């Protein structure tokens, strides 16, 4: 009976910690996140029901200090959510150049593809983030990669009328 109570308490505590780290990552509660990390260092690579890791959530919500902390603690910079998206893809979609730089400086794969074969460069090109596209190219992003519809980053820039990125990619 004591073992069952202990196991249930462990499951409940782990669940609370997991939920908290995801909320802390979204909202930028660094001090609480540090406390959770001290209690369980493996928690930085946990994933929620959509496959979002603390890094993916922090990056997408522009929580730069959380991103720095997670990278310092050696979280998986290339973890993918259930759609195959990485933190780098998310910030290329949102347009957060500073976080793009942090992720790449810490080993983010610039040519990773999600389950639709899109890359970070395709996201930056589609959403008109010229500085990010230029930075990705300087860091060996392959502009020839096609998504599952056969479109390159240039094709996406053309479809959206992103003239600066079109010029950059030609």
Residue pairs with C-beta under 8 A, 6 or more apart in sequence:
14 40
17 36
17 39
17 40
17 43
18 43
18 46
18 48
20 32
20 36
21 33
21 36
21 43
21 44
21 46
21 54
22 46
22 48
22 52
22 54
22 57
23 29
24 30
24 32
24 33
24 36
24 54
24 66
25 33
25 54
25 55
25 57
25 58
25 61
25 63
25 66
25 70
26 57
26 58
26 61
26 63
27 61
27 63
28 58
28 61
28 63
28 65
28 66
30 65
30 66
30 69
33 54
33 66
33 69
34 69
36 43
37 43
37 44
37 69
37 73
41 73
43 54
44 53
44 54
44 55
44 70
44 73
44 75
45 53
45 54
45 75
45 76
45 79
46 53
46 54
47 53
47 79
47 81
50 81
50 82
51 80
51 81
51 82
51 83
52 81
53 75
53 76
53 79
53 81
53 87
54 66
54 70
54 75
55 67
55 70
55 71
55 75
55 76
55 77
55 79
55 87
56 79
56 81
56 85
56 86
56 87
56 90
57 63
58 66
58 67
58 70
58 87
59 67
59 87
59 88
59 90
59 91
59 96
59 99
59 103
60 87
60 90
60 91
60 94
62 94
62 96
62 99
64 98
64 99
64 102
67 87
67 99
67 102
67 103
68 102
71 77
71 102
71 103
71 106
77 86
77 87
77 88
77 103
77 106
77 107
77 108
78 86
78 107
78 108
78 109
78 112
79 86
79 87
80 86
80 112
80 114
83 114
83 115
83 116
84 113
84 114
84 115
84 116
85 114
86 108
86 109
86 112
86 114
86 120
87 99
87 103
87 108
88 100
88 103
88 104
88 108
88 109
88 110
88 112
88 120
89 112
89 114
89 118
89 119
89 120
89 123
91 99
91 100
91 103
91 132
92 100
92 120
92 121
92 123
92 124
92 127
92 129
92 132
92 136
93 123
93 124
93 126
93 127
95 127
95 129
95 132
97 129
97 131
97 132
97 135
100 120
100 132
100 135
100 136
101 135
104 110
104 135
104 136
104 139
110 119
110 120
110 121
110 136
110 139
110 140
110 141
111 119
111 140
111 141
111 142
111 145
112 119
112 120
113 119
113 145
113 147
116 147
116 148
117 145
117 146
117 147
117 148
118 147
119 141
119 142
119 145
119 147
119 153
120 132
120 136
120 141
121 133
121 136
121 137
121 141
121 142
121 143
121 145
121 153
122 145
122 147
122 151
122 152
122 153
122 156
123 129
124 130
124 132
124 133
124 136
124 153
124 165
125 133
125 153
125 154
125 156
125 157
125 160
125 162
125 165
125 169
126 153
126 156
126 157
126 159
126 160
126 162
127 160
128 157
128 160
128 162
128 164
128 165
130 162
130 164
130 165
130 168
133 141
133 153
133 165
133 168
133 169
134 168
137 143
137 168
137 169
141 153
143 152
143 153
143 154
143 169
144 152
145 152
145 153
146 152
147 156
151 159
152 169
153 165
153 169
154 166
154 169
154 170
157 165
157 166
157 169
158 166
